Amino acid sequence: MRDEAFQEFKTRYLHHLQHREKDNGEALRLHDQRTRELEKKISNLMDAIENGQHSNVIVECLNSYEQELKTLQATRDQLVPTPITLPDDMPSLYRRHIDNLVATLTDEGVLAERAMSFTN
């Protein structure tokens, strides 16, 4: 892989990653917004209970919101994108991979095995 081709690939790939991170960032923003909404609802229900407005419906609703909040909190880490970095010596890594592939495919044992498979 030529250095110019690698630089073009790297530029395009990083551009693609930026768009993907933007989409992931939006999903994370919506997730956090939903978490804040649930925390506010839980707080309001707790205030209602403290003020004497206690009923089974309120307790059930509170339990439901708390369960949903726990689920959201548990899944937040999955929405945080993990950074992907490309090695600086990628062209040389690619070249070594190709050289290894060529050496393997031109090995006498591999050639003989392939020849035998064509004759059968």
Secondary structure, DSSP 8 states (H G I E B T S, - for coil): --HHHHHHHHHHHHHHHHHHHHHHHHHHHHHHHHHHHHHHHHHHHHHHHHTT---HHHHHHHHHHHHHHHHHHHHHHHHS-------TTHHHHHHHHHHHHHHHHT-HHHHHHHHHHHH-
